[in-house]
Amino acid sequence: MKELTCIVCPVGCHLSVDESLKVVGNRCPRGEKYAIVEMTSPKRMLTTTVKTQFTDCPRLSVKTKEPVPKELIFKILSLLEDIVIEKHVKIGDVIVADIYHTGVDIVATKSINHEGVIL
């Protein structure tokens, strides 16, 4: 039996999931779906930063466009350590497409102009 706290809504139901993926403790169907996904293939959004060549803005914040498999988080972070932004970007620009063949892009969450100033 695995104990979880549902994070889908602010209620935070305390869930119990057994080996056959029977969920108890959820107040809505979303809690059951969350628990089953969490037990079978957990995913997370990733927010981090990448380096830039600009002294006024040495790091640019980025995020995954959608949740990625939890087991890939550290591999993705390792890959992003080598990325250096050398040109201007706008919010939503793709920094890395289809990271680790997940179908999920890494996108900029800030804009940087050609002088390296965050807009």
Backbone atoms as SQL, in Angstrom:
CREATE TABLE atoms (id INTEGER PRIMARY KEY, chain TEXT, resi INTEGER, resn TEXT, atom TEXT, x REAL, y REAL, z REAL);
INSERT INTO atoms VALUES
  (1, 'A', 1, 'MET', 'N', 0.852, -1.180, 0.000),
  (2, 'A', 1, 'MET', 'CA', 0.000, 0.000, 0.000),
  (3, 'A', 1, 'MET', 'C', 0.894, 1.237, 0.000),
  (4, 'A', 2, 'LYS', 'N', 0.632, 2.145, -0.918),
  (5, 'A', 2, 'LYS', 'CA', 1.387, 3.393, -1.040),
  (6, 'A', 2, 'LYS', 'C', 0.474, 4.558, -0.644),
  (7, 'A', 3, 'GLU', 'N', 1.013, 5.465, 0.161),
  (8, 'A', 3, 'GLU', 'CA', 0.275, 6.646, 0.599),
  (9, 'A', 3, 'GLU', 'C', 0.739, 7.854, -0.218),
  (10, 'A', 4, 'LEU', 'N', -0.215, 8.635, -0.723),
  (11, 'A', 4, 'LEU', 'CA', 0.075, 9.832, -1.510),
  (12, 'A', 4, 'LEU', 'C', -0.808, 10.979, -1.053),
  (13, 'A', 5, 'THR', 'N', -0.380, 12.178, -1.337),
  (14, 'A', 5, 'THR', 'CA', -1.229, 13.353, -1.180),
  (15, 'A', 5, 'THR', 'C', -1.495, 13.894, -2.569),
  (16, 'A', 6, 'CYS', 'N', -2.751, 14.005, -2.925),
  (17, 'A', 6, 'CYS', 'CA', -3.128, 14.484, -4.248),
  (18, 'A', 6, 'CYS', 'C', -2.748, 15.958, -4.385),
  (19, 'A', 7, 'ILE', 'N', -2.158, 16.323, -5.531),
  (20, 'A', 7, 'ILE', 'CA', -1.757, 17.711, -5.769),
  (21, 'A', 7, 'ILE', 'C', -2.529, 18.341, -6.929),
  (22, 'A', 8, 'VAL', 'N', -3.582, 17.691, -7.380),
  (23, 'A', 8, 'VAL', 'CA', -4.341, 18.193, -8.514),
  (24, 'A', 8, 'VAL', 'C', -5.152, 19.432, -8.151),
  (25, 'A', 9, 'CYS', 'N', -5.667, 19.500, -6.955),
  (26, 'A', 9, 'CYS', 'CA', -6.445, 20.675, -6.524),
  (27, 'A', 9, 'CYS', 'C', -6.040, 21.043, -5.098),
  (28, 'A', 10, 'PRO', 'N', -6.517, 22.158, -4.589),
  (29, 'A', 10, 'PRO', 'CA', -6.102, 22.605, -3.253),
  (30, 'A', 10, 'PRO', 'C', -6.577, 21.750, -2.086),
  (31, 'A', 11, 'VAL', 'N', -7.511, 20.823, -2.297),
  (32, 'A', 11, 'VAL', 'CA', -8.028, 20.014, -1.194),
  (33, 'A', 11, 'VAL', 'C', -6.929, 19.129, -0.599),
  (34, 'A', 12, 'GLY', 'N', -6.083, 18.548, -1.441),
  (35, 'A', 12, 'GLY', 'CA', -4.974, 17.716, -0.960),
  (36, 'A', 12, 'GLY', 'C', -5.432, 16.425, -0.309),
  (37, 'A', 13, 'CYS', 'N', -6.264, 15.677, -0.988),
  (38, 'A', 13, 'CYS', 'CA', -6.764, 14.405, -0.449),
  (39, 'A', 13, 'CYS', 'C', -5.612, 13.453, -0.131),
  (40, 'A', 14, 'HIS', 'N', -5.766, 12.720, 0.966),
  (41, 'A', 14, 'HIS', 'CA', -4.802, 11.686, 1.337),
  (42, 'A', 14, 'HIS', 'C', -5.249, 10.386, 0.686),
  (43, 'A', 15, 'LEU', 'N', -4.418, 9.903, -0.231),
  (44, 'A', 15, 'LEU', 'CA', -4.776, 8.747, -1.037),
  (45, 'A', 15, 'LEU', 'C', -3.983, 7.523, -0.616),
  (46, 'A', 16, 'SER', 'N', -4.608, 6.375, -0.771),
  (47, 'A', 16, 'SER', 'CA', -3.938, 5.091, -0.581),
  (48, 'A', 16, 'SER', 'C', -4.135, 4.295, -1.859),
  (49, 'A', 17, 'VAL', 'N', -3.039, 3.700, -2.341),
  (50, 'A', 17, 'VAL', 'CA', -3.082, 2.923, -3.580),
  (51, 'A', 17, 'VAL', 'C', -2.495, 1.551, -3.293),
  (52, 'A', 18, 'ASP', 'N', -3.242, 0.505, -3.661),
  (53, 'A', 18, 'ASP', 'CA', -2.721, -0.845, -3.433),
  (54, 'A', 18, 'ASP', 'C', -2.037, -1.378, -4.693),
  (55, 'A', 19, 'GLU', 'N', -1.551, -2.608, -4.658),
  (56, 'A', 19, 'GLU', 'CA', -0.791, -3.205, -5.748),
  (57, 'A', 19, 'GLU', 'C', -1.600, -3.336, -7.036),
  (58, 'A', 20, 'SER', 'N', -2.925, -3.446, -6.907),
  (59, 'A', 20, 'SER', 'CA', -3.785, -3.575, -8.090),
  (60, 'A', 20, 'SER', 'C', -4.265, -2.208, -8.580),
  (61, 'A', 21, 'LEU', 'N', -3.669, -1.142, -8.061),
  (62, 'A', 21, 'LEU', 'CA', -3.969, 0.245, -8.412),
  (63, 'A', 21, 'LEU', 'C', -5.383, 0.675, -8.024),
  (64, 'A', 22, 'LYS', 'N', -5.901, 0.085, -6.956),
  (65, 'A', 22, 'LYS', 'CA', -7.178, 0.533, -6.401),
  (66, 'A', 22, 'LYS', 'C', -6.882, 1.722, -5.497),
  (67, 'A', 23, 'VAL', 'N', -7.575, 2.834, -5.760),
  (68, 'A', 23, 'VAL', 'CA', -7.332, 4.089, -5.049),
  (69, 'A', 23, 'VAL', 'C', -8.478, 4.354, -4.089),
  (70, 'A', 24, 'VAL', 'N', -8.135, 4.707, -2.848),
  (71, 'A', 24, 'VAL', 'CA', -9.141, 5.140, -1.872),
  (72, 'A', 24, 'VAL', 'C', -8.686, 6.462, -1.265),
  (73, 'A', 25, 'GLY', 'N', -9.670, 7.248, -0.843),
  (74, 'A', 25, 'GLY', 'CA', -9.377, 8.520, -0.199),
  (75, 'A', 25, 'GLY', 'C', -9.590, 9.725, -1.089),
  (76, 'A', 26, 'ASN', 'N', -9.806, 9.501, -2.379),
  (77, 'A', 26, 'ASN', 'CA', -10.019, 10.627, -3.285),
  (78, 'A', 26, 'ASN', 'C', -11.453, 11.123, -3.206),
  (79, 'A', 27, 'ARG', 'N', -11.613, 12.438, -3.284),
  (80, 'A', 27, 'ARG', 'CA', -12.949, 13.036, -3.253),
  (81, 'A', 27, 'ARG', 'C', -13.499, 13.284, -4.640),
  (82, 'A', 28, 'CYS', 'N', -12.639, 13.146, -5.670),
  (83, 'A', 28, 'CYS', 'CA', -13.096, 13.362, -7.042),
  (84, 'A', 28, 'CYS', 'C', -12.349, 12.402, -7.967),
  (85, 'A', 29, 'PRO', 'N', -12.826, 12.236, -9.189),
  (86, 'A', 29, 'PRO', 'CA', -12.166, 11.325, -10.138),
  (87, 'A', 29, 'PRO', 'C', -10.743, 11.759, -10.495),
  (88, 'A', 30, 'ARG', 'N', -10.447, 13.047, -10.399),
  (89, 'A', 30, 'ARG', 'CA', -9.103, 13.525, -10.732),
  (90, 'A', 30, 'ARG', 'C', -8.063, 12.942, -9.780),
  (91, 'A', 31, 'GLY', 'N', -8.435, 12.754, -8.526),
  (92, 'A', 31, 'GLY', 'CA', -7.518, 12.173, -7.544),
  (93, 'A', 31, 'GLY', 'C', -7.156, 10.746, -7.891),
  (94, 'A', 32, 'GLU', 'N', -8.131, 9.986, -8.346),
  (95, 'A', 32, 'GLU', 'CA', -7.861, 8.603, -8.743),
  (96, 'A', 32, 'GLU', 'C', -6.922, 8.575, -9.948),
  (97, 'A', 33, 'LYS', 'N', -7.189, 9.425, -10.931),
  (98, 'A', 33, 'LYS', 'CA', -6.334, 9.486, -12.124),
  (99, 'A', 33, 'LYS', 'C', -4.912, 9.890, -11.736),
  (100, 'A', 34, 'TYR', 'N', -4.780, 10.896, -10.870),
  (101, 'A', 34, 'TYR', 'CA', -3.467, 11.349, -10.415),
  (102, 'A', 34, 'TYR', 'C', -2.699, 10.199, -9.759),
  (103, 'A', 35, 'ALA', 'N', -3.355, 9.478, -8.873),
  (104, 'A', 35, 'ALA', 'CA', -2.688, 8.394, -8.143),
  (105, 'A', 35, 'ALA', 'C', -2.214, 7.286, -9.080),
  (106, 'A', 36, 'ILE', 'N', -3.032, 6.928, -10.041),
  (107, 'A', 36, 'ILE', 'CA', -2.655, 5.866, -10.973),
  (108, 'A', 36, 'ILE', 'C', -1.471, 6.298, -11.827),
  (109, 'A', 37, 'VAL', 'N', -1.490, 7.533, -12.332),
  (110, 'A', 37, 'VAL', 'CA', -0.363, 8.039, -13.122),
  (111, 'A', 37, 'VAL', 'C', 0.890, 8.123, -12.256),
  (112, 'A', 38, 'GLU', 'N', 0.751, 8.586, -11.034),
  (113, 'A', 38, 'GLU', 'CA', 1.900, 8.712, -10.129),
  (114, 'A', 38, 'GLU', 'C', 2.522, 7.348, -9.828),
  (115, 'A', 39, 'MET', 'N', 1.727, 6.327, -9.779),
  (116, 'A', 39, 'MET', 'CA', 2.233, 4.984, -9.491),
  (117, 'A', 39, 'MET', 'C', 2.808, 4.290, -10.726),
  (118, 'A', 40, 'THR', 'N', 2.294, 4.614, -11.905),
  (119, 'A', 40, 'THR', 'CA', 2.715, 3.898, -13.111),
  (120, 'A', 40, 'THR', 'C', 3.755, 4.648, -13.939),
  (121, 'A', 41, 'SER', 'N', 3.612, 5.964, -14.074),
  (122, 'A', 41, 'SER', 'CA', 4.568, 6.735, -14.886),
  (123, 'A', 41, 'SER', 'C', 4.574, 8.194, -14.429),
  (124, 'A', 42, 'PRO', 'N', 5.210, 8.475, -13.295),
  (125, 'A', 42, 'PRO', 'CA', 5.187, 9.830, -12.750),
  (126, 'A', 42, 'PRO', 'C', 5.884, 10.831, -13.666),
  (127, 'A', 43, 'LYS', 'N', 5.311, 12.017, -13.767),
  (128, 'A', 43, 'LYS', 'CA', 5.872, 13.091, -14.592),
  (129, 'A', 43, 'LYS', 'C', 5.920, 14.374, -13.766),
  (130, 'A', 44, 'ARG', 'N', 6.839, 15.248, -14.160),
  (131, 'A', 44, 'ARG', 'CA', 7.006, 16.520, -13.460),
  (132, 'A', 44, 'ARG', 'C', 7.314, 17.624, -14.469),
  (133, 'A', 45, 'MET', 'N', 6.896, 18.834, -14.147),
  (134, 'A', 45, 'MET', 'CA', 7.350, 20.024, -14.864),
  (135, 'A', 45, 'MET', 'C', 8.751, 20.316, -14.348),
  (136, 'A', 46, 'LEU', 'N', 9.599, 20.838, -15.209),
  (137, 'A', 46, 'LEU', 'CA', 10.958, 21.189, -14.818),
  (138, 'A', 46, 'LEU', 'C', 11.183, 22.657, -15.107),
  (139, 'A', 47, 'THR', 'N', 11.622, 23.398, -14.108),
  (140, 'A', 47, 'THR', 'CA', 12.023, 24.793, -14.287),
  (141, 'A', 47, 'THR', 'C', 13.462, 24.916, -13.830),
  (142, 'A', 48, 'THR', 'N', 14.265, 25.606, -14.623),
  (143, 'A', 48, 'THR', 'CA', 15.680, 25.767, -14.307),
  (144, 'A', 48, 'THR', 'C', 16.209, 26.966, -15.076),
  (145, 'A', 49, 'THR', 'N', 17.523, 27.079, -15.180),
  (146, 'A', 49, 'THR', 'CA', 18.140, 28.147, -15.960),
  (147, 'A', 49, 'THR', 'C', 19.220, 27.568, -16.854),
  (148, 'A', 50, 'VAL', 'N', 19.539, 28.313, -17.909),
  (149, 'A', 50, 'VAL', 'CA', 20.665, 27.977, -18.780),
  (150, 'A', 50, 'VAL', 'C', 21.584, 29.186, -18.861),
  (151, 'A', 51, 'LYS', 'N', 22.830, 28.942, -19.207),
  (152, 'A', 51, 'LYS', 'CA', 23.813, 30.024, -19.308),
  (153, 'A', 51, 'LYS', 'C', 23.544, 30.875, -20.545),
  (154, 'A', 52, 'THR', 'N', 23.987, 32.141, -20.462),
  (155, 'A', 52, 'THR', 'CA', 23.983, 33.010, -21.635),
  (156, 'A', 52, 'THR', 'C', 25.374, 33.614, -21.779),
  (157, 'A', 53, 'GLN', 'N', 25.634, 34.222, -22.916),
  (158, 'A', 53, 'GLN', 'CA', 26.907, 34.897, -23.126),
  (159, 'A', 53, 'GLN', 'C', 26.858, 36.343, -22.653),
  (160, 'A', 54, 'PHE', 'N', 25.722, 36.801, -22.159),
  (161, 'A', 54, 'PHE', 'CA', 25.528, 38.204, -21.800),
  (162, 'A', 54, 'PHE', 'C', 25.902, 38.461, -20.343),
  (163, 'A', 55, 'THR', 'N', 26.761, 39.447, -20.083),
  (164, 'A', 55, 'THR', 'CA', 27.180, 39.743, -18.710),
  (165, 'A', 55, 'THR', 'C', 26.050, 40.356, -17.887),
  (166, 'A', 56, 'ASP', 'N', 25.149, 41.103, -18.546),
  (167, 'A', 56, 'ASP', 'CA', 24.020, 41.696, -17.823),
  (168, 'A', 56, 'ASP', 'C', 22.962, 40.658, -17.450),
  (169, 'A', 57, 'CYS', 'N', 23.010, 39.534, -18.104),
  (170, 'A', 57, 'CYS', 'CA', 22.036, 38.465, -17.856),
  (171, 'A', 57, 'CYS', 'C', 22.742, 37.126, -18.024),
  (172, 'A', 58, 'PRO', 'N', 23.491, 36.680, -17.010),
  (173, 'A', 58, 'PRO', 'CA', 24.291, 35.469, -17.158),
  (174, 'A', 58, 'PRO', 'C', 23.486, 34.168, -17.238),
  (175, 'A', 59, 'ARG', 'N', 22.223, 34.184, -16.807),
  (176, 'A', 59, 'ARG', 'CA', 21.392, 32.982, -16.860),
  (177, 'A', 59, 'ARG', 'C', 20.007, 33.366, -17.380),
  (178, 'A', 60, 'LEU', 'N', 19.389, 32.459, -18.103),
  (179, 'A', 60, 'LEU', 'CA', 18.045, 32.628, -18.627),
  (180, 'A', 60, 'LEU', 'C', 17.162, 31.533, -18.048),
  (181, 'A', 61, 'SER', 'N', 16.016, 31.915, -17.523),
  (182, 'A', 61, 'SER', 'CA', 15.100, 30.906, -16.972),
  (183, 'A', 61, 'SER', 'C', 14.375, 30.184, -18.111),
  (184, 'A', 62, 'VAL', 'N', 14.243, 28.866, -17.930),
  (185, 'A', 62, 'VAL', 'CA', 13.584, 28.005, -18.911),
  (186, 'A', 62, 'VAL', 'C', 12.703, 27.005, -18.175),
  (187, 'A', 63, 'LYS', 'N', 11.821, 26.364, -18.939),
  (188, 'A', 63, 'LYS', 'CA', 10.968, 25.319, -18.359),
  (189, 'A', 63, 'LYS', 'C', 10.577, 24.329, -19.432),
  (190, 'A', 64, 'THR', 'N', 10.083, 23.185, -18.996),
  (191, 'A', 64, 'THR', 'CA', 9.518, 22.234, -19.947),
  (192, 'A', 64, 'THR', 'C', 8.131, 22.742, -20.320),
  (193, 'A', 65, 'LYS', 'N', 7.757, 22.542, -21.559),
  (194, 'A', 65, 'LYS', 'CA', 6.439, 22.990, -22.017),
  (195, 'A', 65, 'LYS', 'C', 5.328, 22.122, -21.438),
  (196, 'A', 66, 'GLU', 'N', 5.672, 20.876, -21.140),
  (197, 'A', 66, 'GLU', 'CA', 4.747, 19.915, -20.543),
  (198, 'A', 66, 'GLU', 'C', 5.534, 19.070, -19.542),
  (199, 'A', 67, 'PRO', 'N', 4.856, 18.328, -18.701),
  (200, 'A', 67, 'PRO', 'CA', 5.586, 17.446, -17.779),
  (201, 'A', 67, 'PRO', 'C', 6.404, 16.396, -18.530),
  (202, 'A', 68, 'VAL', 'N', 7.542, 16.037, -17.947),
  (203, 'A', 68, 'VAL', 'CA', 8.430, 15.003, -18.511),
  (204, 'A', 68, 'VAL', 'C', 8.530, 13.857, -17.511),
  (205, 'A', 69, 'PRO', 'N', 8.896, 12.671, -17.978),
  (206, 'A', 69, 'PRO', 'CA', 9.050, 11.547, -17.047),
  (207, 'A', 69, 'PRO', 'C', 10.023, 11.887, -15.922),
  (208, 'A', 70, 'LYS', 'N', 9.616, 11.579, -14.723),
  (209, 'A', 70, 'LYS', 'CA', 10.405, 11.915, -13.538),
  (210, 'A', 70, 'LYS', 'C', 11.813, 11.337, -13.592),
  (211, 'A', 71, 'GLU', 'N', 11.973, 10.158, -14.159),
  (212, 'A', 71, 'GLU', 'CA', 13.287, 9.528, -14.187),
  (213, 'A', 71, 'GLU', 'C', 14.261, 10.221, -15.130),
  (214, 'A', 72, 'LEU', 'N', 13.781, 11.133, -15.983),
  (215, 'A', 72, 'LEU', 'CA', 14.664, 11.860, -16.902),
  (216, 'A', 72, 'LEU', 'C', 15.114, 13.225, -16.375),
  (217, 'A', 73, 'ILE', 'N', 14.597, 13.658, -15.240),
  (218, 'A', 73, 'ILE', 'CA', 14.883, 15.006, -14.734),
  (219, 'A', 73, 'ILE', 'C', 16.383, 15.279, -14.651),
  (220, 'A', 74, 'PHE', 'N', 17.157, 14.409, -14.032),
  (221, 'A', 74, 'PHE', 'CA', 18.589, 14.680, -13.856),
  (222, 'A', 74, 'PHE', 'C', 19.350, 14.590, -15.178),
  (223, 'A', 75, 'LYS', 'N', 18.922, 13.736, -16.097),
  (224, 'A', 75, 'LYS', 'CA', 19.540, 13.686, -17.417),
  (225, 'A', 75, 'LYS', 'C', 19.290, 14.996, -18.174),
  (226, 'A', 76, 'ILE', 'N', 18.079, 15.505, -18.068),
  (227, 'A', 76, 'ILE', 'CA', 17.740, 16.768, -18.730),
  (228, 'A', 76, 'ILE', 'C', 18.553, 17.904, -18.136),
  (229, 'A', 77, 'LEU', 'N', 18.640, 17.957, -16.813),
  (230, 'A', 77, 'LEU', 'CA', 19.434, 19.000, -16.162),
  (231, 'A', 77, 'LEU', 'C', 20.892, 18.927, -16.605),
  (232, 'A', 78, 'SER', 'N', 21.430, 17.741, -16.734),
  (233, 'A', 78, 'SER', 'CA', 22.811, 17.563, -17.166),
  (234, 'A', 78, 'SER', 'C', 23.006, 18.090, -18.589),
  (235, 'A', 79, 'LEU', 'N', 22.074, 17.784, -19.472),
  (236, 'A', 79, 'LEU', 'CA', 22.161, 18.265, -20.845),
  (237, 'A', 79, 'LEU', 'C', 22.080, 19.793, -20.889),
  (238, 'A', 80, 'LEU', 'N', 21.230, 20.379, -20.072),
  (239, 'A', 80, 'LEU', 'CA', 21.045, 21.836, -20.078),
  (240, 'A', 80, 'LEU', 'C', 22.252, 22.586, -19.517),
  (241, 'A', 81, 'GLU', 'N', 23.101, 21.909, -18.749),
  (242, 'A', 81, 'GLU', 'CA', 24.312, 22.548, -18.222),
  (243, 'A', 81, 'GLU', 'C', 25.233, 23.021, -19.344),
  (244, 'A', 82, 'ASP', 'N', 25.183, 22.367, -20.503),
  (245, 'A', 82, 'ASP', 'CA', 26.071, 22.700, -21.614),
  (246, 'A', 82, 'ASP', 'C', 25.483, 23.719, -22.591),
  (247, 'A', 83, 'ILE', 'N', 24.244, 24.114, -22.388),
  (248, 'A', 83, 'ILE', 'CA', 23.587, 25.063, -23.289),
  (249, 'A', 83, 'ILE', 'C', 24.041, 26.479, -22.944),
  (250, 'A', 84, 'VAL', 'N', 24.400, 27.269, -23.968),
  (251, 'A', 84, 'VAL', 'CA', 24.738, 28.682, -23.794),
  (252, 'A', 84, 'VAL', 'C', 23.934, 29.475, -24.821),
  (253, 'A', 85, 'ILE', 'N', 23.120, 30.408, -24.338),
  (254, 'A', 85, 'ILE', 'CA', 22.317, 31.256, -25.213),
  (255, 'A', 85, 'ILE', 'C', 23.212, 32.368, -25.749),
  (256, 'A', 86, 'GLU', 'N', 23.293, 32.478, -27.085),
  (257, 'A', 86, 'GLU', 'CA', 24.184, 33.456, -27.703),
  (258, 'A', 86, 'GLU', 'C', 23.448, 34.533, -28.496),
  (259, 'A', 87, 'LYS', 'N', 22.131, 34.473, -28.543),
  (260, 'A', 87, 'LYS', 'CA', 21.353, 35.454, -29.301),
  (261, 'A', 87, 'LYS', 'C', 20.111, 35.836, -28.514),
  (262, 'A', 88, 'HIS', 'N', 19.393, 36.824, -29.018),
  (263, 'A', 88, 'HIS', 'CA', 18.191, 37.243, -28.307),
  (264, 'A', 88, 'HIS', 'C', 17.107, 36.167, -28.410),
  (265, 'A', 89, 'VAL', 'N', 16.300, 36.082, -27.382),
  (266, 'A', 89, 'VAL', 'CA', 15.187, 35.135, -27.355),
  (267, 'A', 89, 'VAL', 'C', 13.962, 35.838, -26.806),
  (268, 'A', 90, 'LYS', 'N', 12.804, 35.302, -27.155),
  (269, 'A', 90, 'LYS', 'CA', 11.538, 35.806, -26.634),
  (270, 'A', 90, 'LYS', 'C', 10.913, 34.740, -25.753),
  (271, 'A', 91, 'ILE', 'N', 10.055, 35.177, -24.865),
  (272, 'A', 91, 'ILE', 'CA', 9.307, 34.228, -24.037),
  (273, 'A', 91, 'ILE', 'C', 8.631, 33.209, -24.953),
  (274, 'A', 92, 'GLY', 'N', 8.788, 31.947, -24.626),
  (275, 'A', 92, 'GLY', 'CA', 8.167, 30.876, -25.403),
  (276, 'A', 92, 'GLY', 'C', 9.033, 30.307, -26.505),
  (277, 'A', 93, 'ASP', 'N', 10.161, 30.968, -26.816),
  (278, 'A', 93, 'ASP', 'CA', 11.064, 30.415, -27.831),
  (279, 'A', 93, 'ASP', 'C', 11.590, 29.063, -27.375),
  (280, 'A', 94, 'VAL', 'N', 11.690, 28.143, -28.307),
  (281, 'A', 94, 'VAL', 'CA', 12.201, 26.803, -28.007),
  (282, 'A', 94, 'VAL', 'C', 13.720, 26.867, -27.873),
  (283, 'A', 95, 'ILE', 'N', 14.217, 26.436, -26.735),
  (284, 'A', 95, 'ILE', 'CA', 15.661, 26.382, -26.475),
  (285, 'A', 95, 'ILE', 'C', 16.197, 25.016, -26.877),
  (286, 'A', 96, 'VAL', 'N', 15.490, 23.952, -26.502),
  (287, 'A', 96, 'VAL', 'CA', 15.820, 22.587, -26.922),
  (288, 'A', 96, 'VAL', 'C', 14.513, 21.913, -27.324),
  (289, 'A', 97, 'ALA', 'N', 14.450, 21.438, -28.553),
  (290, 'A', 97, 'ALA', 'CA', 13.246, 20.755, -29.028),
  (291, 'A', 97, 'ALA', 'C', 13.309, 19.271, -28.682),
  (292, 'A', 98, 'ASP', 'N', 12.171, 18.719, -28.356),
  (293, 'A', 98, 'ASP', 'CA', 12.009, 17.267, -28.158),
  (294, 'A', 98, 'ASP', 'C', 13.111, 16.680, -27.264),
  (295, 'A', 99, 'ILE', 'N', 13.239, 17.217, -26.071),
  (296, 'A', 99, 'ILE', 'CA', 14.292, 16.798, -25.143),
  (297, 'A', 99, 'ILE', 'C', 14.199, 15.300, -24.871),
  (298, 'A', 100, 'TYR', 'N', 15.286, 14.596, -25.060),
  (299, 'A', 100, 'TYR', 'CA', 15.380, 13.145, -24.859),
  (300, 'A', 100, 'TYR', 'C', 14.248, 12.371, -25.529),
  (301, 'A', 101, 'HIS', 'N', 13.810, 12.822, -26.683),
  (302, 'A', 101, 'HIS', 'CA', 12.780, 12.150, -27.485),
  (303, 'A', 101, 'HIS', 'C', 11.469, 11.977, -26.709),
  (304, 'A', 102, 'THR', 'N', 11.163, 12.942, -25.838),
  (305, 'A', 102, 'THR', 'CA', 9.921, 12.891, -25.071),
  (306, 'A', 102, 'THR', 'C', 8.777, 13.596, -25.791),
  (307, 'A', 103, 'GLY', 'N', 9.102, 14.365, -26.837),
  (308, 'A', 103, 'GLY', 'CA', 8.091, 15.177, -27.499),
  (309, 'A', 103, 'GLY', 'C', 7.861, 16.503, -26.782),
  (310, 'A', 104, 'VAL', 'N', 8.655, 16.772, -25.748),
  (311, 'A', 104, 'VAL', 'CA', 8.497, 17.977, -24.934),
  (312, 'A', 104, 'VAL', 'C', 9.663, 18.931, -25.218),
  (313, 'A', 105, 'ASP', 'N', 9.328, 20.200, -25.421),
  (314, 'A', 105, 'ASP', 'CA', 10.340, 21.224, -25.669),
  (315, 'A', 105, 'ASP', 'C', 10.714, 21.951, -24.385),
  (316, 'A', 106, 'ILE', 'N', 11.964, 22.436, -24.340),
  (317, 'A', 106, 'ILE', 'CA', 12.410, 23.358, -23.290),
  (318, 'A', 106, 'ILE', 'C', 12.233, 24.754, -23.866),
  (319, 'A', 107, 'VAL', 'N', 11.504, 25.620, -23.165),
  (320, 'A', 107, 'VAL', 'CA', 11.212, 26.957, -23.680),
  (321, 'A', 107, 'VAL', 'C', 11.695, 28.040, -22.726),
  (322, 'A', 108, 'ALA', 'N', 11.977, 29.218, -23.294),
  (323, 'A', 108, 'ALA', 'CA', 12.390, 30.373, -22.500),
  (324, 'A', 108, 'ALA', 'C', 11.200, 30.931, -21.741),
  (325, 'A', 109, 'THR', 'N', 11.432, 31.370, -20.516),
  (326, 'A', 109, 'THR', 'CA', 10.368, 31.998, -19.728),
  (327, 'A', 109, 'THR', 'C', 10.596, 33.496, -19.561),
  (328, 'A', 110, 'LYS', 'N', 11.653, 34.013, -20.188),
  (329, 'A', 110, 'LYS', 'CA', 11.960, 35.447, -20.214),
  (330, 'A', 110, 'LYS', 'C', 12.414, 35.803, -21.617),
  (331, 'A', 111, 'SER', 'N', 12.411, 37.081, -21.919),
  (332, 'A', 111, 'SER', 'CA', 12.951, 37.568, -23.180),
  (333, 'A', 111, 'SER', 'C', 14.268, 38.275, -22.914),
  (334, 'A', 112, 'ILE', 'N', 15.220, 38.098, -23.832),
  (335, 'A', 112, 'ILE', 'CA', 16.504, 38.801, -23.764),
  (336, 'A', 112, 'ILE', 'C', 16.696, 39.497, -25.101),
  (337, 'A', 113, 'ASN', 'N', 16.971, 40.819, -25.090),
  (338, 'A', 113, 'ASN', 'CA', 17.201, 41.499, -26.353),
  (339, 'A', 113, 'ASN', 'C', 18.624, 41.266, -26.843),
  (340, 'A', 114, 'HIS', 'N', 18.975, 41.857, -27.968),
  (341, 'A', 114, 'HIS', 'CA', 20.287, 41.605, -28.589),
  (342, 'A', 114, 'HIS', 'C', 21.445, 42.118, -27.748),
  (343, 'A', 115, 'GLU', 'N', 21.179, 42.949, -26.747),
  (344, 'A', 115, 'GLU', 'CA', 22.237, 43.439, -25.865),
  (345, 'A', 115, 'GLU', 'C', 22.323, 42.644, -24.560),
  (346, 'A', 116, 'GLY', 'N', 21.487, 41.645, -24.431),
  (347, 'A', 116, 'GLY', 'CA', 21.515, 40.814, -23.243),
  (348, 'A', 116, 'GLY', 'C', 20.692, 41.352, -22.092),
  (349, 'A', 117, 'VAL', 'N', 19.780, 42.264, -22.368),
  (350, 'A', 117, 'VAL', 'CA', 18.941, 42.840, -21.328),
  (351, 'A', 117, 'VAL', 'C', 17.629, 42.082, -21.259),
  (352, 'A', 118, 'ILE', 'N', 17.237, 41.670, -20.052),
  (353, 'A', 118, 'ILE', 'CA', 15.969, 40.970, -19.870),
  (354, 'A', 118, 'ILE', 'C', 14.836, 41.965, -20.070),
  (355, 'A', 119, 'LEU', 'N', 13.869, 41.594, -20.860),
  (356, 'A', 119, 'LEU', 'CA', 12.707, 42.464, -21.126),
  (357, 'A', 119, 'LEU', 'C', 11.512, 42.033, -20.315);
